[in-house]
Amino acid sequence: PRGGNPTPAAVTAASLRLPRAFQMLPEFFVDDVTELLLFTARVAERQPRFLVDENLDVFMTFLVVLMGCPDHVHNPYLRAKMVDVLHHWIPPIGASTHHPWVQKMSNIFDLHPIGTRMLVGHLLRLYVDIEFTGSNTQFYDKFNIRHHIGEILEYLWGIPVHQQSWKLFASEEAGGFYLKFVNMLVNDAIYLLDEGMKKLPEVRRTLEAMEDLQAWNRQPPQEQAERESALRQNEDLLRQDLLLANVHISLMEYTTVEITRSFLLPEMVERIATMLNYFLKYLVGPERKQLKVNNPEKYGWDPRKMLRQIVKIYMHLAAPSTGEGDQFATSVARDGRSFSEELFLEARGIVDRYALLSVEEMEAFDVFIEKLRSQVAADAQEDEILGDIPDDFLDPVMCTLMRDPVTLPSSKVVMDRSSIQRHLLSDQTDPFNRSRLTVDMLVPEEDLKRKIEEWLQEQKSKKLKT
């Protein structure tokens, strides 16, 4: 509305209709305003009183609304630049709350009527949208942009009104957009931590070689220079990978205290379980000796902190009493790639030795380990009951018994619903012929599902008779 700040309702309505007057504006108009805001934000960091007397509410509206509206601003990098402005506006950690600049920016994030309703949702949407920008550097650009988004989100989680908005958004979009966000969050965490875990041993080996001066000096100067150059490059990449990975793992840790539904849906729960098991194996398994380096803080590497975070994520996802928590424990125990009871017992020992958890958290972790032990025993008994599963009942990709078979309309292949939905989160194509495929196109196989259920009952009846 003219003459004042638009109301949240007006902005929401406007976001559905692109005004013709706005369509006529050249993109550089929005870019110039954003550049000006970015410049003033950088100046204000060095001269805090620079913006203290300015009214920034209308600019907050400008940033929040346009950042989350790709129909209004097509260029994802321009929307990401708006994130940079907000990132500069966040009050510094540990700054005095009595400082005028800190008070001003805290009030903007705490009280802005549009920001408190829309900022979290728009940040999450940009996190997803930045996956595909069309740039030849999009793969690396997205991590830097998501790093800033992650740090803003962590700040907003500590503000009750934003946390409530986040929880409401996650609840309404649990099986839709928020599930897509969780999938990308997991993808990024897996890639970044995996890269970091691979580079740590490389850095360690080179540093150990350089400590043996006699052997090092016997190498030709050119070889020394090449290895030193490779070390500097690996150290830079390692710092970046671990910095970004820490933001992703932290986000999963603090949000799963309150938000678990999207993580525990059938198409996602196995993915989460295998990811956590994989990194637990790195942190407490035999490979952990290769991850030790001198001055780990130089690279942002804190294995005890990461172990504590991963254990807490396990417990947060196992906590729901609706049965989803039990399904999570089942998925953890059935991970044939990384799971072993010994790893969890070793993790428990390390956590106890360094007092990484409270007494109550340790008790909850013990309960979770016992639940895993029971699940392993139950699975062994079920395998004995089922025996050889007919090929027609097996998922062609996972080679597991299908519980909810569906047909892919183009290739006519039958898969378990959870398997194909997990694939469609990242790639909306038929995995067998690359034709377009969405969840609503899947055709339920009710007859086959009934046959599988009858076969299961028959196998259990045979076992009871014997």
C-alpha positions as CSV (number, residue, x, y, z in Angstrom):
1,P,0.0,0.0,0.0
2,R,1.1,3.6,-0.7
3,G,2.4,5.6,2.1
4,G,3.5,2.8,4.4
5,N,4.8,-0.6,4.9
6,P,2.7,-3.3,3.3
7,T,0.9,-5.7,5.6
8,P,1.9,-9.4,5.5
9,A,-1.5,-10.3,4.0
10,A,-0.9,-7.8,1.2
11,V,2.5,-9.1,0.5
12,T,1.3,-12.7,0.3
13,A,-1.4,-11.7,-2.1
14,A,1.1,-9.7,-4.2
15,S,3.4,-12.6,-4.4
16,L,0.7,-14.5,-6.3
17,R,0.2,-11.7,-8.9
18,L,3.1,-10.1,-10.7
19,P,2.2,-6.4,-11.2
20,R,2.7,-5.2,-14.7
21,A,4.5,-2.1,-13.5
22,F,7.0,-4.3,-11.7
23,Q,7.5,-6.4,-14.9
24,M,8.5,-3.3,-16.7
25,L,11.4,-2.5,-14.3
26,P,14.8,-3.6,-15.5
27,E,16.6,-6.1,-13.3
28,F,19.5,-3.7,-12.6
29,F,17.1,-1.5,-10.6
30,V,16.7,-4.3,-8.0
31,D,20.4,-5.1,-8.3
32,D,21.4,-1.4,-7.7
33,V,19.2,-1.2,-4.6
34,T,20.6,-4.5,-3.3
35,E,24.2,-3.4,-4.0
36,L,23.6,-0.1,-2.1
37,L,22.2,-2.1,0.9
38,L,25.2,-4.4,0.8
39,F,27.6,-1.5,0.7
40,T,26.0,0.3,3.6
41,A,25.8,-3.0,5.6
42,R,29.6,-3.4,5.2
43,V,30.3,0.2,6.2
44,A,28.0,-0.2,9.3
45,E,30.1,-3.2,10.4
46,R,33.1,-0.9,10.7
47,Q,31.1,2.2,11.8
48,P,28.2,0.9,13.8
49,R,26.4,4.2,14.1
50,F,26.3,4.7,10.4
51,L,22.7,3.3,10.0
52,V,21.5,3.6,13.6
53,D,19.2,6.5,12.8
54,E,17.9,5.2,9.5
55,N,14.5,3.5,9.0
56,L,15.3,0.1,7.5
57,D,11.9,-1.5,7.8
58,V,11.0,-0.8,4.1
59,F,14.3,-2.3,3.0
60,M,13.7,-5.4,5.2
61,T,10.3,-5.8,3.4
62,F,12.1,-5.4,0.0
63,L,14.7,-8.1,0.9
64,V,12.3,-10.6,2.5
65,V,9.6,-10.5,-0.2
66,L,11.8,-10.4,-3.4
67,M,14.3,-13.0,-2.0
68,G,11.6,-15.7,-1.9
69,C,9.8,-14.8,-5.1
70,P,11.5,-16.3,-8.2
71,D,8.6,-15.0,-10.4
72,H,9.5,-11.5,-9.4
73,V,13.3,-11.8,-9.5
74,H,14.4,-14.6,-11.9
75,N,18.1,-14.3,-11.2
76,P,19.0,-16.6,-8.3
77,Y,22.3,-14.9,-7.8
78,L,20.6,-11.6,-7.3
79,R,18.3,-13.2,-4.7
80,A,21.4,-14.7,-3.1
81,K,22.9,-11.1,-2.9
82,M,19.9,-10.2,-0.7
83,V,20.9,-13.0,1.6
84,D,24.4,-11.4,1.9
85,V,22.7,-8.2,3.1
86,L,20.8,-10.1,5.8
87,H,23.9,-12.0,6.7
88,H,25.7,-8.7,7.4
89,W,22.7,-7.4,9.4
90,I,22.7,-10.3,11.8
91,P,24.1,-9.0,15.2
92,P,27.6,-10.4,15.9
93,I,27.9,-13.3,18.3
94,G,28.8,-12.1,21.7
95,A,28.1,-8.4,20.9
96,S,26.7,-6.3,23.7
97,T,22.9,-6.1,23.5
98,H,23.2,-2.5,24.7
99,H,25.0,-1.4,21.6
100,P,22.7,0.8,19.4
101,W,23.5,-1.1,16.2
102,V,22.9,-4.5,17.9
103,Q,19.6,-3.3,19.4
104,K,18.5,-1.9,16.0
105,M,19.2,-5.0,14.0
106,S,17.8,-7.3,16.8
107,N,14.5,-5.4,16.7
108,I,14.3,-5.7,12.9
109,F,14.6,-9.5,13.0
110,D,12.5,-9.8,16.1
111,L,9.6,-7.4,15.3
112,H,9.3,-6.9,11.6
113,P,5.8,-8.1,10.8
114,I,6.6,-9.5,7.3
115,G,10.0,-10.9,8.3
116,T,8.6,-12.8,11.2
117,R,6.1,-14.5,9.0
118,M,7.9,-15.0,5.7
119,L,11.7,-14.8,6.2
120,V,12.3,-18.5,7.2
121,G,10.1,-19.9,4.4
122,H,11.8,-17.7,1.8
123,L,15.3,-18.6,3.0
124,L,14.4,-22.3,2.8
125,R,13.0,-21.8,-0.7
126,L,16.1,-20.1,-1.9
127,Y,18.2,-22.9,-0.4
128,V,16.4,-25.3,-2.8
129,D,16.2,-22.9,-5.8
130,I,19.9,-22.3,-5.8
131,E,20.6,-26.0,-6.7
132,F,20.2,-25.2,-10.4
133,T,21.3,-21.7,-11.5
134,G,22.4,-22.5,-15.1
135,S,25.9,-21.2,-14.3
136,N,29.0,-23.3,-15.0
137,T,30.0,-22.8,-11.4
138,Q,26.6,-23.6,-9.9
139,F,27.9,-26.7,-8.0
140,Y,30.4,-24.7,-6.0
141,D,28.3,-21.5,-5.8
142,K,25.5,-23.2,-4.1
143,F,27.6,-24.3,-1.1
144,N,28.7,-20.7,-0.3
145,I,25.2,-19.3,-0.7
146,R,23.8,-22.1,1.5
147,H,26.5,-21.4,4.1
148,H,25.1,-17.9,4.6
149,I,21.5,-19.1,4.6
150,G,22.4,-21.7,7.2
151,E,24.0,-19.1,9.5
152,I,21.0,-16.8,9.2
153,L,18.7,-19.8,9.9
154,E,20.7,-20.7,13.0
155,Y,20.3,-17.1,14.3
156,L,16.5,-17.1,13.5
157,W,16.0,-20.5,15.3
158,G,17.0,-18.7,18.6
159,I,14.1,-16.2,18.1
160,P,10.8,-17.7,19.3
161,V,8.6,-16.1,16.7
162,H,10.8,-17.3,13.9
163,Q,11.1,-20.7,15.4
164,Q,7.3,-21.0,15.6
165,S,7.0,-19.8,12.0
166,W,9.6,-22.5,11.0
167,K,7.8,-25.3,12.8
168,L,4.5,-24.3,11.2
169,F,6.1,-24.2,7.7
170,A,7.7,-27.6,8.3
171,S,4.4,-29.1,9.5
172,E,2.4,-27.7,6.5
173,E,5.0,-28.8,3.9
174,A,6.2,-32.0,5.6
175,G,5.6,-34.2,2.7
176,G,6.1,-31.6,0.0
177,F,8.6,-28.7,-0.1
178,Y,10.1,-29.3,3.3
179,L,10.9,-32.9,2.4
180,K,12.7,-31.6,-0.7
181,F,14.7,-29.2,1.5
182,V,15.6,-32.0,3.9
183,N,16.8,-34.1,0.9
184,M,19.1,-31.4,-0.3
185,L,20.3,-30.7,3.2
186,V,21.3,-34.4,3.5
187,N,22.8,-34.4,0.0
188,D,25.1,-31.5,0.9
189,A,26.0,-32.9,4.3
190,I,27.0,-36.3,2.8
191,Y,29.1,-34.6,0.0
192,L,30.9,-32.1,2.3
193,L,31.7,-34.5,5.1
194,D,32.7,-37.2,2.7
195,E,35.1,-34.8,1.0
196,G,36.4,-33.6,4.3
197,M,37.0,-37.1,5.6
198,K,39.0,-38.0,2.5
199,K,41.1,-34.9,2.6
200,L,42.1,-35.2,6.3
201,P,44.3,-38.3,5.7
202,E,45.9,-36.6,2.7
203,V,46.8,-33.6,4.8
204,R,48.0,-35.8,7.6
205,R,50.3,-37.8,5.4
206,T,51.9,-34.7,3.8
207,L,52.4,-33.0,7.2
208,E,54.0,-36.1,8.6
209,A,56.4,-36.3,5.6
210,M,57.4,-32.7,6.1
211,E,58.3,-33.4,9.7
212,D,61.0,-35.8,8.7
213,L,63.4,-33.1,7.4
214,Q,66.1,-35.4,6.2
215,A,63.7,-37.5,4.0
216,W,61.9,-34.3,2.9
217,N,65.1,-32.6,1.8
218,R,66.2,-35.6,-0.2
219,Q,63.3,-35.0,-2.6
220,P,64.0,-32.9,-5.7
221,P,63.0,-29.2,-5.2
222,Q,60.3,-29.4,-7.8
223,E,58.7,-32.4,-6.1
224,Q,58.8,-30.5,-2.7
225,A,57.2,-27.5,-4.3
226,E,54.4,-29.6,-5.9
227,R,53.6,-31.4,-2.7
228,E,53.6,-28.1,-0.7
229,S,51.3,-26.6,-3.3
230,A,49.0,-29.6,-3.1
231,L,49.0,-29.3,0.7
232,R,47.9,-25.7,0.6
233,Q,45.2,-26.5,-1.8
234,N,44.0,-29.4,0.2
235,E,44.0,-27.4,3.4
236,D,42.0,-24.6,1.8
237,L,39.4,-27.1,0.5
238,L,39.4,-29.0,3.8
239,R,38.6,-25.8,5.8
240,Q,35.8,-24.9,3.4
241,D,34.3,-28.4,3.4
242,L,34.3,-28.7,7.1
243,L,33.0,-25.1,7.7
244,L,30.1,-25.8,5.4
245,A,29.5,-29.3,6.8
246,N,29.4,-28.0,10.4
247,V,26.6,-25.6,9.4
248,H,24.5,-28.4,7.9
249,I,25.0,-30.9,10.8
250,S,24.3,-28.1,13.3
251,L,21.1,-27.3,11.4
252,M,20.0,-30.9,11.6
253,E,20.8,-31.1,15.3
254,Y,18.9,-28.2,16.5
255,T,15.9,-28.5,14.2
256,T,15.3,-32.2,14.9
257,V,14.6,-31.3,18.5
258,E,11.2,-30.0,17.3
259,I,10.9,-31.0,13.6
260,T,11.1,-34.7,12.8
261,R,8.3,-35.6,10.5
262,S,10.0,-35.0,7.1
263,F,13.1,-36.8,8.3
264,L,11.0,-39.9,9.2
265,L,8.8,-40.3,6.1
266,P,9.3,-43.6,4.3
267,E,11.2,-42.1,1.4
268,M,13.7,-40.3,3.6
269,V,14.1,-42.3,6.8
270,E,16.5,-44.9,5.3
271,R,18.6,-42.2,3.8
272,I,19.0,-40.4,7.1
273,A,19.8,-43.6,8.9
274,T,22.5,-44.7,6.4
275,M,24.1,-41.2,6.4
276,L,24.4,-41.1,10.2
277,N,25.7,-44.6,10.3
278,Y,28.3,-43.9,7.7
279,F,29.7,-40.9,9.6
280,L,29.5,-42.7,12.9
281,K,31.7,-45.4,11.4
282,Y,34.2,-42.7,10.3
283,L,34.2,-41.0,13.8
284,V,34.5,-44.1,16.0
285,G,35.5,-46.9,13.7
286,P,39.1,-48.0,12.8
287,E,39.3,-45.2,10.2
288,R,39.2,-42.5,12.9
289,K,43.0,-42.8,13.5
290,Q,43.5,-41.5,10.0
291,L,41.5,-38.4,10.8
292,K,43.9,-37.1,13.5
293,V,45.9,-34.0,12.5
294,N,47.9,-31.5,14.5
295,N,46.1,-28.3,15.2
296,P,42.7,-29.6,14.1
297,E,41.1,-26.2,15.0
298,K,43.0,-24.7,12.1
299,Y,40.7,-26.6,9.8
300,G,37.5,-26.3,11.9
301,W,37.8,-30.0,12.7
302,D,36.3,-31.0,16.1
303,P,35.5,-34.8,16.0
304,R,34.1,-34.8,19.5
305,K,31.7,-32.0,18.8
306,M,30.6,-33.8,15.6
307,L,30.1,-37.1,17.4
308,R,28.0,-35.4,20.0
309,Q,25.8,-33.8,17.3
310,I,25.3,-37.0,15.4
311,V,24.4,-38.9,18.6
312,K,21.9,-36.2,19.4
313,I,20.4,-36.4,16.0
314,Y,20.0,-40.2,16.5
315,M,18.2,-39.6,19.7
316,H,16.0,-36.8,18.4
317,L,14.8,-38.9,15.5
318,A,14.2,-42.0,17.7
319,A,12.2,-40.0,20.2
320,P,8.8,-39.6,18.5
321,S,6.2,-41.9,20.1
322,T,4.0,-42.2,17.0
323,G,5.8,-45.3,15.7
324,E,8.0,-43.2,13.4
325,G,10.8,-43.3,15.9
326,D,10.6,-47.1,15.9
327,Q,10.8,-47.1,12.1
328,F,13.9,-44.9,12.3
329,A,15.6,-47.4,14.7
330,T,14.6,-50.2,12.3
331,S,16.2,-48.3,9.4
332,V,19.4,-47.8,11.4
333,A,19.7,-51.5,12.3
334,R,19.0,-52.6,8.7
335,D,21.7,-50.6,7.1
336,G,23.9,-53.3,5.8
337,R,26.7,-51.0,4.7
338,S,27.8,-49.3,7.9
339,F,25.8,-50.5,10.9
340,S,27.2,-52.7,13.6
341,E,26.4,-52.9,17.3
342,E,30.1,-52.6,18.1
343,L,30.2,-49.1,16.6
344,F,27.4,-47.9,18.8
345,L,29.0,-49.4,21.9
346,E,32.3,-47.7,20.9
347,A,30.5,-44.4,20.4
348,R,28.9,-44.8,23.8
349,G,32.3,-45.4,25.4
350,I,33.8,-42.3,23.8
351,V,30.8,-40.1,24.7
352,D,31.0,-41.3,28.3
353,R,34.8,-40.9,28.5
354,Y,34.7,-37.2,27.4
355,A,31.3,-36.4,29.1
356,L,29.8,-35.3,25.8
357,L,26.2,-35.8,26.9
358,S,24.2,-35.2,30.0
359,V,23.1,-38.0,32.3
360,E,19.6,-38.0,30.8
361,E,21.0,-38.0,27.3
362,M,23.2,-40.9,28.1
363,E,20.2,-42.9,29.4
364,A,18.3,-42.1,26.3
365,F,21.3,-43.3,24.1
366,D,21.4,-46.5,26.1
367,V,17.7,-47.1,25.4
368,F,18.3,-46.5,21.7
369,I,21.2,-49.0,21.6
370,E,19.0,-51.6,23.3
371,K,16.3,-50.9,20.7
372,L,18.8,-51.5,17.9
373,R,19.9,-54.7,19.6
374,S,16.3,-55.9,19.7
375,Q,15.7,-54.9,16.1
376,V,18.7,-56.9,14.9
377,A,17.4,-60.0,16.7
378,A,13.9,-59.5,15.3
379,D,15.3,-59.1,11.8
380,A,17.3,-62.3,12.1
381,Q,14.1,-64.1,13.1
382,E,12.1,-62.6,10.3
383,D,14.8,-63.6,7.7
384,E,14.5,-67.1,9.0
385,I,10.8,-67.0,8.7
386,L,10.7,-65.6,5.2
387,G,13.4,-67.7,3.6
388,D,13.9,-67.1,-0.1
389,I,11.7,-64.2,-1.3
390,P,10.2,-64.6,-4.8
391,D,11.8,-62.4,-7.3
392,D,8.5,-60.8,-8.3
393,F,8.2,-59.4,-4.7
394,L,11.7,-57.8,-4.7
395,D,12.4,-54.2,-5.4
396,P,14.6,-54.2,-8.6
397,V,16.9,-51.5,-7.2
398,M,17.2,-52.2,-3.5
399,C,16.6,-56.0,-3.7
400,T,14.3,-55.8,-0.6
401,L,10.8,-57.0,-0.1
402,M,8.3,-54.5,-1.5
403,R,5.6,-53.3,0.9
404,D,3.8,-50.9,-1.4
405,P,4.5,-51.8,-5.0
406,V,3.9,-49.2,-7.8
407,T,4.3,-49.3,-11.6
408,L,6.4,-46.7,-13.4
409,P,4.0,-45.7,-16.3
410,S,6.7,-45.3,-18.9
411,S,9.1,-48.2,-18.3
412,K,6.4,-50.4,-16.8
413,V,8.9,-51.4,-14.1
414,V,7.4,-52.3,-10.7
415,M,9.2,-50.7,-7.6
416,D,8.5,-50.1,-4.0
417,R,6.9,-46.7,-3.5
418,S,9.5,-45.6,-0.9
419,S,12.4,-46.4,-3.2
420,I,11.1,-44.6,-6.2
421,Q,9.9,-41.6,-4.2
422,R,13.4,-41.3,-2.7
423,H,14.8,-41.2,-6.2
424,L,12.3,-38.6,-7.3
425,L,13.3,-36.2,-4.6
426,S,16.5,-35.5,-6.5
427,D,15.6,-36.5,-10.0
428,Q,12.1,-36.4,-11.4
429,T,12.8,-39.0,-14.2
430,D,12.2,-42.7,-14.6
431,P,15.5,-44.3,-13.6
432,F,15.1,-46.9,-16.3
433,N,14.5,-44.8,-19.4
434,R,14.9,-41.1,-18.2
435,S,11.4,-40.1,-19.2
436,R,9.6,-37.5,-17.0
437,L,8.1,-38.9,-13.8
438,T,6.4,-37.4,-10.8
439,V,4.9,-39.0,-7.7
440,D,1.3,-38.5,-8.8
441,M,2.1,-40.5,-12.0
442,L,2.9,-43.7,-10.0
443,V,0.3,-46.5,-10.5
444,P,-0.4,-48.6,-7.3
445,E,-0.2,-52.3,-7.8
446,E,-3.0,-53.4,-5.4
447,D,-3.1,-57.0,-6.6
448,L,0.6,-57.5,-6.2
449,K,0.5,-55.8,-2.8
450,R,-2.3,-58.2,-1.7
451,K,-0.2,-61.2,-2.9
452,I,2.8,-60.0,-0.9
453,E,0.7,-59.6,2.2
454,E,-0.8,-63.1,1.7
455,W,2.6,-64.6,1.2
456,L,3.9,-63.0,4.3
457,Q,1.1,-64.3,6.3
458,E,1.6,-67.8,4.8
459,Q,5.3,-67.8,5.7
460,K,4.5,-66.8,9.3
461,S,1.9,-69.5,9.6
462,K,4.3,-72.1,8.4
463,K,6.8,-71.0,10.9
464,L,4.3,-71.2,13.8
465,K,3.3,-74.8,12.7
466,T,6.9,-76.0,12.8
